[in-house]
């Protein structure tokens, strides 16, 4: 099937290339018309914070809530209480109100906004109500609003967007990071192939796939909540696997051409052999990501969907667009087929000629397996100890990089109003009977209880819904949103304060707000983590069992993959949670690690590790079936694949590290974690641990019970298509004869 697909595309290269370009242009036009939608909204079905959010729908709030524009003047500058400042701010409010999408603007001088002016008189904020949902606030909207603040800026008042406005203002294009990854990949590929045109082919496949993936993800954001980090992670992974998959196939194509195989047959066989391995590896990545659905969270599903789309598109491009490019550029991608060898001369193996260094390493590892096994395991001792200290935390605006709009607004509000103002809690209460008004005894009792709770800095006035059955209070903690003290306050309100005043009244009270949502998210992730890990391990083991028909190989691969994941967790703990790498990473200090980062990283890393495992073990199994000598098969497989796997891993590491330029700490976490795991997986795990364990296990590697042998289907990840492809290229009369 794969060989037939490759041949079909190789015979119609211009049509295939045109179809992919038309798809890219069509999706780009759709994004240009509809826009690319993202949102940081988090829903947690069945949680207390979700119940609070659902109860708050009884209030007719604007679509995006009240977005702050922070006003600030230096301590020796113009006070915001002066007549000149008041006039400038009011003129700015009128200009803002005249802008598109603005419903209302509340100034700190209005009765409803009196609390928005800090006691020092140098910090305040305008509350801007928009008719846009959070996902629809774009950088263009922010620029339009900033243009309306000219009066305040002219008076010496600094205006900084906060909330969703800051998220849109700080959102950057991924082009710089992607350009760095592409330049690094091109350099590595040029060194590997020594032909710029050959080095450009994997980049072309990756760029086309990346453009299509990001467009699909952006359009998907109109149908479901898609966080901005989802598109970034998808770009990171899609670019890496797009280059790697094409690299594996192009290497096989060049080897086949070196044996004298015609271009069309080489393209078909490449798709039938390495292309099939790519399809298997890509399916493994997507299957591992699908395991995140057990988390029961829309956020996890979105964060799994985005990179899943990127991997699927990269896989499709490798199986269809690449054979077309191989057919178009074939004569320029590989050396001319060699002349037939002289009589009696032995033909040189292209794999052996290109892998002498790894052949020596493979023999050395096989000669001293115990020494190299212990040395490889030693690499993971310290990272594993650090990983044991990993704990889930909550990010807030204070964890963003200095100089960003979100960090500036956070620091100024925290300094003027207290840290809790950046993450207020929202307490909702559904009443059994409609309240008589804000002074209803049932409401005042809850308000007093909230004020008397330890850790509460202020409680806003009670707000009643139109039907009088729902009331809410805004509770400002004394601690920052990401501070453990705020999480402790949420627990106190839920366990002690609210039950004590509502238990016998028929009221239903809930605690919401960003800190409560983050707390519920981490709790849900901690509950579901064992199930997700178990399912991903089971999927990976089952796929490897189907591919290589060996229970020991499947179990061993799953265990060794865990070492790479543990190393990534240990590095994250040291650099972010402990703050050892804060300054070089552009962070102000230790940064908490959100619970979804390790969980998503686990699925992604298990999928990526499967790529290298498949390409290495398929070569080992092919050699084993040919010779029956386990040690020789391990040496041959590592010698054949060592160079290509390390080159592919180096490219992926460069792509991931390019995203460290982002200000978002979450993106930095994924960049560092994925780069660390891939680097160790391709070198220590595949170069030392896999071959040494296979040498030590001997023929037990390929043990398979007879009853299981009868149940498992026959699958060949690579190899077995040569006769098919060669035969299919022979004219029909000759083939019949």
Secondary structure by P-SEA (a helix, b strand, c coil): caaaaaaaaaacaaaaaaaaaaaaaaaaaaaaaccbbbbccccccccaaaaaaaaaccccccccccccbbbbbcccccccccaaaaaaaaaaaaaaaaccccccccccccccccccccccccbbbbbbbbccccccccaaaaaaaaaaaaaaaaacbbbbbcaaaaaaaacccaaaaaaaaaaaaaaaaaaacccccccaaaaaaaaaaaaaaaaaaaaacccccccaaaaaaaaaaaaaaaaaaaaaaaaaaaaaaaacccaaaaaaaaaaaaaaaaaaaaaaaaaaaacccccccaaaaaaaaaaaaaaaaaaaaaacaaaaaaaaccccccccccccccccbbbbbaaaaacaaaaaaaaaaaacaaaaaaaaaaacaaaaaaaaabbbbbbcccccccccaaaaaaaaaaaaccccccbbbbbbbbbcccccccccaaaaaaaaaaaacccccccccccccccccbbbbbbbbccccccaaaaaaaaaaaccaaaaacccccbbbbbbcaaaaaaaaaaaaaaaaaaaaaaaaaaaaaaaaaacccaaaaaaaaaaaaaaaaaaaaaaaaaccccccccccccccbbbbcaaaaaaaaaaaaaaaaaaaaaaaaaaaaaaaacccaaaaaaaaaaacaaaaaaaaaaaaaaaacccccccaaaaaaaaaaaaaaaaaacccccccaaaaaaaaccccccccaaaaaacccccccccaaaaaaaaacccccccc
